[in-house]
Amino acid sequence: MTLTTAVLGFAAVSVGVAGLGIVLSRSADALGNAFRLDRSITGFLLLAAATSLPELVVSCQVVREGSPGMAVGSLLGSCLMNLLILAVIDLTRRTRGRILTQKAAAHALASLTSVLLAATVAVAVLVPSMPSIGRFHSASLLIAVVYMITFRLVYLDRRVSRPRDVSDDEEVPAVPVPVKGWQRPIAWYLGSTLGIFLLAPFLASSSIQLSDVLHLSGTFFGAVFLALVTSLPELVTTGEASRMGAEDMAIGNVLGSNAFNLLILVGVDICYPQPLFSSLTSVHAIAALGIIATTTVAAMGLLYRAEKRFLLLEPDAVSIVLMAILFFYLLYVL
């Protein structure tokens, strides 16, 4: 296969998957509005699950093709790419103020979820003696348990911290009352989901072919090129949330997507005929450490109360950009 054919095939399928992912994320946003969900919950749960669906389908298909390094690399790289997207949007937004502020500090707990899950991945890769449960790696079970526990903590924290617009004596309905107009968004949601499922095998095969033609390692190709394609829905939804001034939704979307991406490793382990983490290399541990370091900087930006600029730039957003680029470079070198 020639380079031109491989590039054109990958680009064509990537455009299709990215377009469907954008439709999917916007329909999820419309569903959240229709059911009157809190913006932070919409971002962390509904939008995060929707925008991470391309990563789920593509990574599971890639590992079925026999490329676990590319599958895991795309998930870890997507987490770094999401943080990079958030920081770039923060630097380029035209409205006053910034995203990484005290206003979004309640999401610091969600950021620690990604840190804990990424640390679990790094340990599983660096400690090959960790036991397996049947053909499944014990780290997969640990990731699933950690995600469920921390997700419940985040959900309860957001419920407690959500402002009340009613008096203490007024009774609040336990379940949000849906409004009209949810039928069309759910039709688009299901239709775009089906489209992604149908295109995922072609994106997986074209990714493997292109990485072979370019003589790039599957891990690096997945962490950069494949991660960029599957992160386009996050780019659109985060940018739109920032434009609307919905910092809660923008932060929740990115942090929720990162946590969900790491949870997808459990599904990838199920699709792979061998214990997944035993087939990975130290390069994947470097990517996991990159997630930990970059997310920690983002959390510091969320919690830091002072509003300071250096040459009209936000130091925390610049730090996230530089750190993400540094770890992408390390993945290329290694």
C-alpha positions in Angstrom: 0.0 0.0 0.0 1.3 3.4 -1.0 1.6 6.3 1.4 -1.0 8.4 -0.5 -3.6 5.6 -0.4 -3.0 5.0 3.3 -3.3 8.7 4.2 -6.4 9.2 2.1 -8.1 6.1 3.6 -7.3 7.2 7.2 -8.4 10.8 6.5 -11.7 9.8 4.9 -12.7 7.5 7.7 -11.4 9.9 10.4 -13.6 12.7 9.0 -16.6 10.4 9.2 -15.9 9.3 12.8 -15.2 12.9 13.9 -18.3 14.2 12.3 -20.5 11.5 13.9 -18.8 12.2 17.2 -19.7 15.9 17.0 -23.3 15.0 16.2 -23.3 12.6 19.1 -21.9 15.1 21.6 -24.4 17.9 20.5 -27.3 15.5 20.8 -26.2 14.5 24.3 -26.0 18.2 25.2 -29.6 18.6 23.9 -30.8 15.7 25.9 -29.2 17.2 29.0 -31.1 20.4 28.4 -34.3 18.5 27.6 -34.2 16.7 30.9 -33.0 19.8 32.9 -29.8 18.2 34.1 -27.3 20.3 36.0 -24.5 21.5 33.6 -21.7 20.0 35.6 -23.5 16.6 35.7 -24.3 16.9 32.0 -20.6 17.5 31.3 -19.2 14.8 33.6 -21.7 12.1 32.8 -23.8 12.5 29.7 -21.3 14.5 27.5 -18.3 12.6 28.7 -19.9 9.2 27.9 -21.0 10.5 24.5 -17.7 12.1 23.5 -15.7 9.0 24.7 -17.8 6.6 22.6 -15.4 6.9 19.6 -12.5 6.0 21.8 -14.5 3.0 23.1 -15.4 1.6 19.8 -12.2 2.3 18.0 -9.8 1.0 20.7 -11.8 -2.2 21.1 -11.7 -2.7 17.3 -7.9 -1.9 17.2 -7.1 -4.5 19.9 -9.2 -7.1 18.0 -6.9 -6.4 15.1 -4.0 -7.5 17.3 -2.5 -4.0 18.2 -2.9 -3.6 22.0 -0.1 -1.0 22.1 -2.0 1.3 19.6 -5.4 0.7 21.4 -4.0 1.6 24.9 -1.9 4.4 23.4 -4.9 6.0 21.8 -6.8 6.1 25.1 -3.9 7.5 27.1 -3.0 9.9 24.4 -6.7 11.0 24.2 -6.5 12.0 27.9 -3.5 14.2 27.2 -5.1 15.6 24.1 -8.3 16.5 26.0 -6.3 18.5 28.6 -4.3 20.2 25.8 -7.6 21.2 24.1 -9.0 22.6 27.4 -5.8 24.7 27.9 -5.7 26.0 24.4 -9.4 27.0 24.5 -8.6 28.8 27.8 -5.8 30.7 26.2 -7.7 31.7 23.1 -11.1 32.5 24.5 -12.1 36.2 23.9 -14.3 36.7 26.9 -13.0 38.1 30.1 -11.8 35.6 32.7 -10.6 32.1 32.2 -11.8 28.5 32.5 -9.3 27.2 35.1 -10.6 29.4 38.0 -12.1 29.0 41.4 -15.5 28.9 39.7 -14.7 25.5 38.4 -12.8 24.4 41.6 -15.5 21.9 42.5 -14.2 19.7 39.6 -10.8 19.2 41.4 -12.3 16.0 42.9 -13.1 14.7 39.4 -9.5 15.5 38.3 -8.2 13.3 41.1 -10.2 10.5 39.7 -8.1 10.6 36.5 -4.9 10.8 38.5 -5.8 7.7 40.6 -6.9 5.7 37.5 -3.7 6.7 35.6 -1.6 5.7 38.6 -3.3 2.3 38.5 -2.4 1.9 34.9 1.2 3.0 35.5 1.7 0.5 38.3 0.1 -2.3 36.3 2.5 -1.7 33.4 5.6 -1.3 35.6 4.8 -4.3 37.9 4.4 -7.3 35.6 4.1 -9.7 38.5 0.6 -8.4 39.3 -1.8 -11.4 39.3 -4.3 -12.2 36.6 -7.9 -13.3 37.2 -8.4 -16.0 34.5 -7.2 -14.2 31.3 -8.0 -10.8 32.7 -5.5 -8.6 34.5 -6.3 -7.7 38.1 -5.7 -4.0 37.2 -8.8 -4.1 35.1 -10.9 -5.0 38.1 -9.1 -2.4 40.2 -9.8 0.3 37.6 -13.5 -0.6 37.5 -13.9 -0.5 41.2 -11.9 2.8 41.6 -14.0 4.4 38.9 -17.3 3.4 40.4 -16.3 4.6 43.9 -14.9 7.9 42.7 -17.7 8.5 40.3 -20.2 8.2 43.2 -18.1 10.6 45.3 -18.1 13.1 42.4 -21.8 12.8 41.9 -22.6 13.2 45.6 -20.2 16.1 45.8 -21.8 17.9 42.9 -25.3 17.4 44.4 -24.2 18.8 47.8 -22.4 21.8 46.2 -25.2 22.7 43.8 -26.8 25.9 44.7 -30.5 25.8 45.8 -32.9 28.3 44.2 -35.7 27.4 46.5 -36.4 27.9 50.1 -35.7 25.1 52.6 -39.4 24.6 53.1 -40.1 24.1 49.5 -40.2 20.5 48.3 -37.9 19.6 45.4 -38.8 16.8 43.1 -36.4 13.9 43.3 -36.3 13.3 39.5 -36.0 16.1 37.0 -39.1 16.6 35.0 -38.4 16.2 31.3 -39.6 18.9 28.8 -40.7 18.5 25.2 -38.2 18.1 22.5 -36.2 15.0 23.6 -37.3 12.7 20.8 -35.2 14.3 18.0 -32.0 14.5 20.1 -32.2 10.9 21.1 -32.8 9.8 17.5 -29.6 11.7 16.4 -27.8 10.2 19.4 -28.7 6.6 18.5 -28.1 7.2 14.8 -24.7 8.7 15.3 -23.8 5.9 17.7 -24.7 3.3 15.1 -22.6 5.2 12.5 -19.6 5.2 14.8 -20.0 1.4 15.3 -20.1 0.9 11.6 -17.0 3.1 10.8 -14.8 1.9 13.7 -13.5 -1.3 12.0 -12.4 0.8 8.9 -10.7 3.4 11.1 -8.9 0.7 13.1 -7.6 -1.1 9.9 -6.6 2.2 8.2 -4.8 3.3 11.4 -2.7 0.1 11.5 -1.9 0.4 7.7 -0.9 4.0 8.0 1.4 3.4 11.0 3.1 0.6 9.1 3.6 2.8 6.0 5.0 5.7 8.1 7.1 3.2 10.2 5.8 4.7 13.4 5.2 2.6 16.5 1.6 1.7 17.2 1.8 3.3 20.6 2.9 6.7 19.3 0.5 6.6 16.3 -2.4 5.8 18.6 -1.4 8.4 21.3 -1.2 11.2 18.7 -3.0 10.7 15.4 -5.7 8.3 16.6 -6.2 10.2 19.8 -6.6 13.5 17.9 -9.3 12.0 15.7 -11.3 10.6 18.6 -10.8 13.8 20.6 -12.5 16.1 18.1 -15.9 15.7 19.8 -14.3 17.0 23.0 -12.8 19.9 21.1 -16.2 21.0 19.7 -18.2 20.5 22.9 -15.6 22.1 25.2 -15.3 25.1 22.8 -19.0 25.5 22.6 -19.4 25.3 26.4 -16.6 27.9 26.8 -18.3 30.2 24.3 -21.6 30.0 26.3 -19.7 30.7 29.5 -20.5 27.2 30.9 -17.2 26.5 32.6 -18.8 23.7 34.6 -19.8 21.9 31.5 -16.4 22.4 29.8 -14.4 21.2 32.8 -16.8 18.4 33.5 -16.7 17.2 29.9 -12.9 17.0 29.7 -12.3 15.5 33.2 -15.3 13.1 32.8 -14.0 12.0 29.3 -10.5 11.3 30.7 -11.9 9.2 33.5 -14.2 7.3 31.1 -11.3 6.8 28.7 -9.3 5.0 31.4 -12.4 3.0 32.3 -12.5 1.9 28.6 -9.3 -0.1 29.3 -11.5 -2.6 31.1 -13.4 -3.1 27.8 -10.2 -3.4 25.8 -9.0 -6.0 28.2 -12.2 -8.0 27.7 -11.7 -7.8 23.9 -8.1 -8.9 24.0 -7.5 -12.7 24.3 -4.6 -12.2 26.7 -4.1 -10.2 29.9 -3.9 -6.7 28.5 -1.4 -4.9 30.8 1.1 -7.8 30.5 1.3 -6.9 26.7 2.2 -3.2 27.3 5.6 -1.5 27.6 7.2 1.2 29.7 6.2 3.7 27.0 2.5 3.3 28.2 3.6 3.9 31.7 5.3 7.2 30.6 1.9 8.2 29.0 0.1 7.4 32.2 2.6 9.5 34.2 2.0 12.3 31.7 -1.7 12.2 32.5 -0.9 12.3 36.2 1.4 15.3 35.9 -0.7 17.3 33.4 -3.9 16.7 35.4 -2.2 17.7 38.6 -1.2 21.0 37.0 -4.8 21.5 35.8 -6.1 20.7 39.4 -3.7 23.3 40.8 -5.1 25.8 38.3 -8.6 25.0 39.5 -7.8 25.5 43.1 -5.4 28.5 42.9 -7.5 31.5 43.8 -5.3 34.4 42.6 -5.9 35.8 39.1 -2.4 36.4 37.7 -1.2 36.8 34.2 2.2 36.8 32.6 2.5 38.6 29.3 -1.3 38.4 29.0 -1.2 34.6 29.3 -2.5 32.3 32.0 0.5 30.4 33.6 -1.5 27.3 34.4 -2.9 26.9 30.9 0.5 27.5 29.4 2.0 24.9 31.7 -0.6 22.4 30.6 0.2 23.0 27.0 3.9 22.7 27.5 3.6 19.6 29.6 1.3 17.8 27.2 3.7 18.6 24.3 6.6 17.4 26.3 5.1 14.0 27.0 4.0 13.6 23.4 7.6 14.3 22.4 8.8 11.7 25.0 6.4 9.1 23.4 7.9 9.9 20.0 11.5 9.6 21.2 10.9 6.4 23.3 
